[in-house]
Amino acid sequence: MAMDAANIESLIREGIPGAEVRIEDLRGDGDHYAAHVEAAAFKGKTRVQQHKMVYDALQGRMGGELHALALQTSVPKDA
């Protein structure tokens, strides 16, 4: 069963409080998404650590319900 953008967004928001999250369905197939996540919690973390935080927030759904996620993370300019 595939996940929809709203599910992905809410999981990330729950896992990373205060994050700005934008989800894009890349192919319109509910299987390939891009996620843009901006969070103060990323400050001082490497890109790999930031991505791990997002994957952790998805609670093991990557590769199962969520097939492909192109991930972009950033720290807010004022953080």
Backbone as XML, in Angstrom:
<?xml version="1.0"?>
<chain id="A" units="angstrom">
  <residue number="1" name="MET">
    <atom name="N" x="0.844" y="-1.191" z="0.000"/>
    <atom name="CA" x="0.000" y="0.000" z="0.000"/>
    <atom name="C" x="0.884" y="1.247" z="0.000"/>
  </residue>
  <residue number="2" name="ALA">
    <atom name="N" x="0.608" y="2.161" z="-0.898"/>
    <atom name="CA" x="1.417" y="3.376" z="-1.019"/>
    <atom name="C" x="0.984" y="4.425" z="0.015"/>
  </residue>
  <residue number="3" name="MET">
    <atom name="N" x="1.883" y="5.327" z="0.294"/>
    <atom name="CA" x="1.577" y="6.434" z="1.206"/>
    <atom name="C" x="1.206" y="7.648" z="0.373"/>
  </residue>
  <residue number="4" name="ASP">
    <atom name="N" x="0.416" y="8.549" z="0.945"/>
    <atom name="CA" x="0.154" y="9.787" z="0.221"/>
    <atom name="C" x="0.959" y="10.925" z="0.853"/>
  </residue>
  <residue number="5" name="ALA">
    <atom name="N" x="0.994" y="12.036" z="0.149"/>
    <atom name="CA" x="1.818" y="13.171" z="0.571"/>
    <atom name="C" x="1.450" y="13.651" z="1.971"/>
  </residue>
  <residue number="6" name="ALA">
    <atom name="N" x="0.168" y="13.641" z="2.297"/>
    <atom name="CA" x="-0.271" y="14.112" z="3.621"/>
    <atom name="C" x="0.276" y="13.225" z="4.734"/>
  </residue>
  <residue number="7" name="ASN">
    <atom name="N" x="0.313" y="11.901" z="4.500"/>
    <atom name="CA" x="0.878" y="10.972" z="5.488"/>
    <atom name="C" x="2.357" y="11.253" z="5.707"/>
  </residue>
  <residue number="8" name="ILE">
    <atom name="N" x="3.078" y="11.411" z="4.613"/>
    <atom name="CA" x="4.521" y="11.667" z="4.695"/>
    <atom name="C" x="4.769" y="12.956" z="5.460"/>
  </residue>
  <residue number="9" name="GLU">
    <atom name="N" x="4.030" y="13.996" z="5.084"/>
    <atom name="CA" x="4.192" y="15.306" z="5.724"/>
    <atom name="C" x="3.912" y="15.223" z="7.222"/>
  </residue>
  <residue number="10" name="SER">
    <atom name="N" x="2.828" y="14.562" z="7.618"/>
    <atom name="CA" x="2.495" y="14.521" z="9.042"/>
    <atom name="C" x="3.509" y="13.704" z="9.835"/>
  </residue>
  <residue number="11" name="LEU">
    <atom name="N" x="4.026" y="12.611" z="9.276"/>
    <atom name="CA" x="5.048" y="11.829" z="9.969"/>
    <atom name="C" x="6.310" y="12.661" z="10.200"/>
  </residue>
  <residue number="12" name="ILE">
    <atom name="N" x="6.719" y="13.398" z="9.181"/>
    <atom name="CA" x="7.926" y="14.227" z="9.316"/>
    <atom name="C" x="7.690" y="15.330" z="10.345"/>
  </residue>
  <residue number="13" name="ARG">
    <atom name="N" x="6.518" y="15.973" z="10.288"/>
    <atom name="CA" x="6.209" y="17.043" z="11.257"/>
    <atom name="C" x="6.174" y="16.510" z="12.695"/>
  </residue>
  <residue number="14" name="GLU">
    <atom name="N" x="5.639" y="15.298" z="12.871"/>
    <atom name="CA" x="5.603" y="14.699" z="14.214"/>
    <atom name="C" x="7.014" y="14.361" z="14.689"/>
  </residue>
  <residue number="15" name="GLY">
    <atom name="N" x="7.833" y="13.828" z="13.779"/>
    <atom name="CA" x="9.176" y="13.396" z="14.137"/>
    <atom name="C" x="10.168" y="14.531" z="14.309"/>
  </residue>
  <residue number="16" name="ILE">
    <atom name="N" x="9.916" y="15.640" z="13.624"/>
    <atom name="CA" x="10.802" y="16.809" z="13.698"/>
    <atom name="C" x="9.925" y="18.038" z="13.957"/>
  </residue>
  <residue number="17" name="PRO">
    <atom name="N" x="9.568" y="18.257" z="15.234"/>
    <atom name="CA" x="8.678" y="19.370" z="15.566"/>
    <atom name="C" x="9.231" y="20.710" z="15.070"/>
  </residue>
  <residue number="18" name="GLY">
    <atom name="N" x="8.340" y="21.517" z="14.526"/>
    <atom name="CA" x="8.727" y="22.842" z="14.048"/>
    <atom name="C" x="9.269" y="22.849" z="12.631"/>
  </residue>
  <residue number="19" name="ALA">
    <atom name="N" x="9.346" y="21.681" z="12.002"/>
    <atom name="CA" x="9.875" y="21.605" z="10.632"/>
    <atom name="C" x="8.878" y="22.187" z="9.633"/>
  </residue>
  <residue number="20" name="GLU">
    <atom name="N" x="9.436" y="22.852" z="8.621"/>
    <atom name="CA" x="8.642" y="23.271" z="7.463"/>
    <atom name="C" x="8.781" y="22.144" z="6.458"/>
  </residue>
  <residue number="21" name="VAL">
    <atom name="N" x="7.673" y="21.588" z="6.015"/>
    <atom name="CA" x="7.714" y="20.417" z="5.142"/>
    <atom name="C" x="6.905" y="20.680" z="3.884"/>
  </residue>
  <residue number="22" name="ARG">
    <atom name="N" x="7.500" y="20.374" z="2.742"/>
    <atom name="CA" x="6.784" y="20.463" z="1.464"/>
    <atom name="C" x="7.020" y="19.150" z="0.723"/>
  </residue>
  <residue number="23" name="ILE">
    <atom name="N" x="5.939" y="18.475" z="0.358"/>
    <atom name="CA" x="6.013" y="17.189" z="-0.331"/>
    <atom name="C" x="5.488" y="17.358" z="-1.753"/>
  </residue>
  <residue number="24" name="GLU">
    <atom name="N" x="6.198" y="16.756" z="-2.688"/>
    <atom name="CA" x="5.820" y="16.834" z="-4.093"/>
    <atom name="C" x="5.709" y="15.412" z="-4.639"/>
  </residue>
  <residue number="25" name="ASP">
    <atom name="N" x="4.617" y="15.088" z="-5.304"/>
    <atom name="CA" x="4.464" y="13.791" z="-5.956"/>
    <atom name="C" x="5.103" y="13.926" z="-7.338"/>
  </residue>
  <residue number="26" name="LEU">
    <atom name="N" x="6.263" y="13.312" z="-7.521"/>
    <atom name="CA" x="7.059" y="13.540" z="-8.725"/>
    <atom name="C" x="6.438" y="12.986" z="-10.002"/>
  </residue>
  <residue number="27" name="ARG">
    <atom name="N" x="5.768" y="11.846" z="-9.895"/>
    <atom name="CA" x="5.231" y="11.211" z="-11.096"/>
    <atom name="C" x="3.713" y="11.122" z="-11.104"/>
  </residue>
  <residue number="28" name="GLY">
    <atom name="N" x="3.091" y="11.557" z="-10.026"/>
    <atom name="CA" x="1.639" y="11.437" z="-9.943"/>
    <atom name="C" x="1.182" y="10.014" z="-9.685"/>
  </residue>
  <residue number="29" name="ASP">
    <atom name="N" x="2.140" y="9.152" z="-9.268"/>
    <atom name="CA" x="1.790" y="7.744" z="-9.072"/>
    <atom name="C" x="1.684" y="7.357" z="-7.601"/>
  </residue>
  <residue number="30" name="GLY">
    <atom name="N" x="1.882" y="8.335" z="-6.693"/>
    <atom name="CA" x="1.806" y="8.048" z="-5.271"/>
    <atom name="C" x="2.941" y="7.157" z="-4.792"/>
  </residue>
  <residue number="31" name="ASP">
    <atom name="N" x="4.003" y="7.081" z="-5.561"/>
    <atom name="CA" x="5.099" y="6.178" z="-5.243"/>
    <atom name="C" x="6.463" y="6.870" z="-5.216"/>
  </residue>
  <residue number="32" name="HIS">
    <atom name="N" x="6.570" y="7.994" z="-5.904"/>
    <atom name="CA" x="7.843" y="8.715" z="-5.999"/>
    <atom name="C" x="7.621" y="10.160" z="-5.569"/>
  </residue>
  <residue number="33" name="TYR">
    <atom name="N" x="8.224" y="10.507" z="-4.440"/>
    <atom name="CA" x="8.021" y="11.837" z="-3.872"/>
    <atom name="C" x="9.334" y="12.577" z="-3.712"/>
  </residue>
  <residue number="34" name="ALA">
    <atom name="N" x="9.217" y="13.889" z="-3.651"/>
    <atom name="CA" x="10.326" y="14.738" z="-3.230"/>
    <atom name="C" x="9.868" y="15.410" z="-1.945"/>
  </residue>
  <residue number="35" name="ALA">
    <atom name="N" x="10.758" y="15.467" z="-0.966"/>
    <atom name="CA" x="10.451" y="16.137" z="0.297"/>
    <atom name="C" x="11.473" y="17.240" z="0.522"/>
  </residue>
  <residue number="36" name="HIS">
    <atom name="N" x="10.963" y="18.421" z="0.815"/>
    <atom name="CA" x="11.806" y="19.559" z="1.166"/>
    <atom name="C" x="11.528" y="19.830" z="2.639"/>
  </residue>
  <residue number="37" name="VAL">
    <atom name="N" x="12.543" y="19.663" z="3.471"/>
    <atom name="CA" x="12.350" y="19.788" z="4.913"/>
    <atom name="C" x="13.341" y="20.815" z="5.452"/>
  </residue>
  <residue number="38" name="GLU">
    <atom name="N" x="12.804" y="21.849" z="6.097"/>
    <atom name="CA" x="13.629" y="22.885" z="6.714"/>
    <atom name="C" x="13.350" y="22.868" z="8.213"/>
  </residue>
  <residue number="39" name="ALA">
    <atom name="N" x="14.402" y="22.700" z="9.014"/>
    <atom name="CA" x="14.196" y="22.594" z="10.455"/>
    <atom name="C" x="15.394" y="23.128" z="11.227"/>
  </residue>
  <residue number="40" name="ALA">
    <atom name="N" x="15.112" y="23.863" z="12.283"/>
    <atom name="CA" x="16.165" y="24.355" z="13.168"/>
    <atom name="C" x="16.911" y="23.188" z="13.806"/>
  </residue>
  <residue number="41" name="ALA">
    <atom name="N" x="16.225" y="22.050" z="13.972"/>
    <atom name="CA" x="16.834" y="20.852" z="14.578"/>
    <atom name="C" x="18.013" y="20.338" z="13.750"/>
  </residue>
  <residue number="42" name="PHE">
    <atom name="N" x="18.106" y="20.747" z="12.483"/>
    <atom name="CA" x="19.196" y="20.300" z="11.616"/>
    <atom name="C" x="20.493" y="21.078" z="11.848"/>
  </residue>
  <residue number="43" name="LYS">
    <atom name="N" x="20.400" y="22.177" z="12.589"/>
    <atom name="CA" x="21.578" y="23.034" z="12.772"/>
    <atom name="C" x="22.739" y="22.252" z="13.388"/>
  </residue>
  <residue number="44" name="GLY">
    <atom name="N" x="23.919" y="22.384" z="12.779"/>
    <atom name="CA" x="25.114" y="21.718" z="13.282"/>
    <atom name="C" x="25.226" y="20.255" z="12.881"/>
  </residue>
  <residue number="45" name="LYS">
    <atom name="N" x="24.237" y="19.762" z="12.134"/>
    <atom name="CA" x="24.258" y="18.363" z="11.706"/>
    <atom name="C" x="24.706" y="18.272" z="10.241"/>
  </residue>
  <residue number="46" name="THR">
    <atom name="N" x="25.362" y="17.165" z="9.905"/>
    <atom name="CA" x="25.744" y="16.946" z="8.511"/>
    <atom name="C" x="24.493" y="16.619" z="7.700"/>
  </residue>
  <residue number="47" name="ARG">
    <atom name="N" x="24.616" y="16.688" z="6.391"/>
    <atom name="CA" x="23.494" y="16.354" z="5.504"/>
    <atom name="C" x="23.035" y="14.914" z="5.771"/>
  </residue>
  <residue number="48" name="VAL">
    <atom name="N" x="23.987" y="14.004" z="5.957"/>
    <atom name="CA" x="23.643" y="12.603" z="6.230"/>
    <atom name="C" x="22.846" y="12.492" z="7.535"/>
  </residue>
  <residue number="49" name="GLN">
    <atom name="N" x="23.263" y="13.212" z="8.571"/>
    <atom name="CA" x="22.541" y="13.184" z="9.848"/>
    <atom name="C" x="21.137" y="13.779" z="9.690"/>
  </residue>
  <residue number="50" name="GLN">
    <atom name="N" x="21.033" y="14.855" z="8.902"/>
    <atom name="CA" x="19.728" y="15.477" z="8.658"/>
    <atom name="C" x="18.797" y="14.479" z="7.963"/>
  </residue>
  <residue number="51" name="HIS">
    <atom name="N" x="19.315" y="13.800" z="6.942"/>
    <atom name="CA" x="18.495" y="12.838" z="6.206"/>
    <atom name="C" x="18.093" y="11.679" z="7.113"/>
  </residue>
  <residue number="52" name="LYS">
    <atom name="N" x="19.000" y="11.232" z="7.982"/>
    <atom name="CA" x="18.679" y="10.149" z="8.915"/>
    <atom name="C" x="17.535" y="10.563" z="9.838"/>
  </residue>
  <residue number="53" name="MET">
    <atom name="N" x="17.533" y="11.826" z="10.274"/>
    <atom name="CA" x="16.439" y="12.315" z="11.124"/>
    <atom name="C" x="15.098" y="12.192" z="10.394"/>
  </residue>
  <residue number="54" name="VAL">
    <atom name="N" x="15.094" y="12.536" z="9.109"/>
    <atom name="CA" x="13.856" y="12.442" z="8.328"/>
    <atom name="C" x="13.457" y="10.972" z="8.167"/>
  </residue>
  <residue number="55" name="TYR">
    <atom name="N" x="14.412" y="10.113" z="7.813"/>
    <atom name="CA" x="14.090" y="8.698" z="7.654"/>
    <atom name="C" x="13.591" y="8.100" z="8.966"/>
  </residue>
  <residue number="56" name="ASP">
    <atom name="N" x="14.208" y="8.495" z="10.092"/>
    <atom name="CA" x="13.741" y="8.025" z="11.400"/>
    <atom name="C" x="12.297" y="8.461" z="11.647"/>
  </residue>
  <residue number="57" name="ALA">
    <atom name="N" x="11.969" y="9.695" z="11.251"/>
    <atom name="CA" x="10.608" y="10.214" z="11.425"/>
    <atom name="C" x="9.600" y="9.395" z="10.608"/>
  </residue>
  <residue number="58" name="LEU">
    <atom name="N" x="10.061" y="8.806" z="9.514"/>
    <atom name="CA" x="9.172" y="7.998" z="8.659"/>
    <atom name="C" x="8.964" y="6.592" z="9.207"/>
  </residue>
  <residue number="59" name="GLN">
    <atom name="N" x="9.582" y="6.299" z="10.337"/>
    <atom name="CA" x="9.315" y="5.075" z="11.101"/>
    <atom name="C" x="9.399" y="3.793" z="10.271"/>
  </residue>
  <residue number="60" name="GLY">
    <atom name="N" x="10.478" y="3.657" z="9.511"/>
    <atom name="CA" x="10.713" y="2.414" z="8.792"/>
    <atom name="C" x="9.884" y="2.208" z="7.540"/>
  </residue>
  <residue number="61" name="ARG">
    <atom name="N" x="9.192" y="3.227" z="7.092"/>
    <atom name="CA" x="8.339" y="3.057" z="5.905"/>
    <atom name="C" x="9.110" y="3.175" z="4.587"/>
  </residue>
  <residue number="62" name="MET">
    <atom name="N" x="10.329" y="3.692" z="4.604"/>
    <atom name="CA" x="11.122" y="3.795" z="3.377"/>
    <atom name="C" x="11.382" y="2.398" z="2.830"/>
  </residue>
  <residue number="63" name="GLY">
    <atom name="N" x="11.209" y="2.243" z="1.533"/>
    <atom name="CA" x="11.455" y="0.949" z="0.907"/>
    <atom name="C" x="10.260" y="0.018" z="0.976"/>
  </residue>
  <residue number="64" name="GLY">
    <atom name="N" x="9.306" y="0.324" z="1.837"/>
    <atom name="CA" x="8.095" y="-0.487" z="1.941"/>
    <atom name="C" x="6.933" y="0.279" z="1.340"/>
  </residue>
  <residue number="65" name="GLU">
    <atom name="N" x="6.175" y="0.950" z="2.231"/>
    <atom name="CA" x="5.035" y="1.754" z="1.770"/>
    <atom name="C" x="5.497" y="2.944" z="0.944"/>
  </residue>
  <residue number="66" name="LEU">
    <atom name="N" x="6.695" y="3.418" z="1.251"/>
    <atom name="CA" x="7.238" y="4.583" z="0.550"/>
    <atom name="C" x="8.402" y="4.118" z="-0.292"/>
  </residue>
  <residue number="67" name="HIS">
    <atom name="N" x="8.215" y="4.111" z="-1.596"/>
    <atom name="CA" x="9.190" y="3.513" z="-2.496"/>
    <atom name="C" x="10.397" y="4.423" z="-2.730"/>
  </residue>
  <residue number="68" name="ALA">
    <atom name="N" x="10.164" y="5.659" z="-3.131"/>
    <atom name="CA" x="11.272" y="6.554" z="-3.467"/>
    <atom name="C" x="11.010" y="7.953" z="-2.924"/>
  </residue>
  <residue number="69" name="LEU">
    <atom name="N" x="12.018" y="8.501" z="-2.260"/>
    <atom name="CA" x="11.893" y="9.843" z="-1.701"/>
    <atom name="C" x="13.167" y="10.615" z="-2.002"/>
  </residue>
  <residue number="70" name="ALA">
    <atom name="N" x="13.038" y="11.656" z="-2.831"/>
    <atom name="CA" x="14.160" y="12.560" z="-3.096"/>
    <atom name="C" x="14.119" y="13.593" z="-1.982"/>
  </residue>
  <residue number="71" name="LEU">
    <atom name="N" x="15.161" y="13.635" z="-1.182"/>
    <atom name="CA" x="15.131" y="14.427" z="0.035"/>
    <atom name="C" x="16.052" y="15.634" z="-0.053"/>
  </residue>
  <residue number="72" name="GLN">
    <atom name="N" x="15.527" y="16.793" z="0.298"/>
    <atom name="CA" x="16.324" y="18.012" z="0.412"/>
    <atom name="C" x="16.088" y="18.560" z="1.805"/>
  </residue>
  <residue number="73" name="THR">
    <atom name="N" x="17.176" y="18.780" z="2.550"/>
    <atom name="CA" x="17.051" y="19.319" z="3.897"/>
    <atom name="C" x="17.833" y="20.613" z="4.000"/>
  </residue>
  <residue number="74" name="SER">
    <atom name="N" x="17.380" y="21.489" z="4.898"/>
    <atom name="CA" x="18.084" y="22.746" z="5.125"/>
    <atom name="C" x="17.759" y="23.283" z="6.509"/>
  </residue>
  <residue number="75" name="VAL">
    <atom name="N" x="18.608" y="24.208" z="6.954"/>
    <atom name="CA" x="18.418" y="24.886" z="8.232"/>
    <atom name="C" x="17.844" y="26.267" z="7.912"/>
  </residue>
  <residue number="76" name="PRO">
    <atom name="N" x="16.841" y="26.725" z="8.677"/>
    <atom name="CA" x="16.301" y="28.069" z="8.424"/>
    <atom name="C" x="17.416" y="29.116" z="8.580"/>
  </residue>
  <residue number="77" name="LYS">
    <atom name="N" x="17.359" y="30.145" z="7.754"/>
    <atom name="CA" x="18.407" y="31.172" z="7.773"/>
    <atom name="C" x="18.556" y="31.843" z="9.143"/>
  </residue>
  <residue number="78" name="ASP">
    <atom name="N" x="17.472" y="31.916" z="9.914"/>
    <atom name="CA" x="17.528" y="32.605" z="11.210"/>
    <atom name="C" x="17.803" y="31.665" z="12.379"/>
  </residue>
  <residue number="79" name="ALA">
    <atom name="N" x="18.117" y="30.394" z="12.092"/>
    <atom name="CA" x="18.363" y="29.427" z="13.178"/>
    <atom name="C" x="19.798" y="29.510" z="13.673"/>
  </residue>
</chain>
